[in-house]
């Protein structure tokens, strides 16, 4: 009997399943019938919300707030605003996204009290000839480069001396403003809200951009928000404005969490994305218990700053988890439910692998961290610039969440994430543009016209064993 018992545990080890990671497999090139530029990246975030590109920003408090969510939507993806803040603040962040015009605006302006030498420097840095002058949220006029040069004799004259008039456009006049810039009448205009508040400047480069924004039925930018399934009050208040509610739980396959999610979806009208899960059985149990699941967030312990694998010994790497959950959905007759691959995605190549394994979109944290729009302050160390980046299970993030959210449950007393600094990467638009082109190239190599065709055509090959690094330290 004792010997049989020991054999039982040895068999568990002997029968251990291979947990495939992004570094252990590659896509085998296939016959291509279209060029990468012809690849269609349209997909779904949830059963009722379409994406133009399969990119979702992670609800991390150093990544996604209003600015990042706007940037993602303007490029056809979607941002998930984090919940490490009070309920009213998160609702206000969502509302700001909904109120933002469907074009990129910049926090580019001068003040009456700025000296003209500074004004010239700002204009040169932005590469424009004109900028609005704003005081306390009200547009006072414009200043032109040539006029500043004319009055800037000592460099200390005030911008107020160079103030001239100019057309200010409201949110309903965005297209007219864009046409004025394209015609060469100006290279920047001030955009104001319906009540006259300055929203931002539309600059030449953004007016000429060819990105297509992700809009809802009313022509507003789409946005998602992270919630705890236990926080019914937060969910109900966000539900009035948000497109998708995204569960933000490290281990969704928990009976208490499943029961809370079951009650939440009864009251919410927005699509609900469950997660995080990492196994076939987790998907089966969630579908059996929860009346409505519009999507799954999949992957456990794969992120660059997640230490769950080291702290708790648990690991469901994103690539393996996505394939497992996709198999479960197909077996349950729920193949229409999208999967968001979350964790360990360091590059567009990793993203293509996740999509090929059955994901509909990918969630990015590390890739977007360090950009201008990332929700973290810019820090100068010597001559280099950085932005803070931390896991949502780090001590700092947990302390902030516990202070901001009275529904946070202190069920774990050990941190499962770390904190650090990321080199500053500049505007997120450049990062997204390169990432999207990489996705198109990857689908092109696989011979796929779109993501669903990628599911059918993709062939995986194992990497040579001697070159396989561990994904546990992979960047998310």
RAJOTA-V789626 format. One line per field, one symbol per residue. ss: DSSP state (~ for helix, > for strand, _ for the rest). phi: phi as a letter, one per 30 degrees, with the letter a starting at -180 (. if undefined). burial: 1 if it has 9 or more other ideal C-beta (glycine too) atoms within 8 Angstrom, else 0. A space follows every 10 residues. Layout:
# RAJOTA-V789626
ss->???
phi->???
burial->???
This chain:
# RAJOTA-V789626
ss->_~~~~~~~~~ ~~~~______ ____>>>___ _____~~~_> __>>>>__>> >___>>>___ _____~~~~~ ~~~~___>>> >_____~~~~ ~~~~~~~~~_ _____>___> ____>~~~~~ ~~~~~~___> >>>>>__>>> >>>>~~~~~~ ~______>~~ ~~_>___>>> ~~~~~~~~~~ ~~_____>>> >>_____>>> >>>~~~~___ ____>_____ >__>>>>___ _~~~~~~~__ ___>>>>___ ____~~~~~~ ~~~~~~~___ >>>>>>>__~ ~~~~~~~~~_ ____>>>>_> _____>_~~~ ~____>_~~~ ~~~~~~~~~~ ~______>>> >>_____~~~ ~~~~~~____ >>>>______ >______>>> >__>>>>>>> ____~~~~~~ ~~~~______ ______>_>> >>>__>_~~~ ~~~~~~~~~~ ~~~~~~___> ~~~~~~~__> >>__~~~___ ~~~___
phi->.ddddddddd deddceddcd cddcbbddeb dccbdedcdc cdabdbdcbd cdbdbbdddc dcbcbedddd ddddcjcbcc ddcdadeddd dddddddddd edadccdcab cedddddded ddddddibcb bdcbbhicdc lbbceddddd cddcjcddee dcdbdldccd ddcedddddd dddidababd cbddcjddcl cccedddcdc dcdccddcic ddacbdbced cddddddded bddbccdbbd bddbeddddd deddddcccd dccdldbbbe ddddddddcc dbbclbcbkb icddcccedd dcicabeedd ddddddeddd ddibddddcc dbkidcaddd dddddddkdc abccceecdi dedddaddbc bicccbbdbb ddcddddddd dddcbdcdcd cbcbdbabba bcedcidded ddeddddddd ddddddicda ddddedcdbc bddeedcddd ddcdcd
burial->0000000000 0000000001 1111101001 0000010010 1111111010 1111111111 1111111111 1111111111 1111101011 1011111101 0111110111 1101111111 0110010111 1111000111 1111101100 1100001110 0111010111 1001001101 1000010111 1110000111 1111011010 0011100001 1111111110 1101111110 0111111110 0110001111 1111101101 1111111111 0111111011 0011111111 1111111110 1000111111 1111111111 0100001111 1111110111 1111111111 1111111111 1111110010 0000111111 1111001101 1101101100 0000111110 1101100111 1111111111 1111111111 1011101101 0010000000 100101
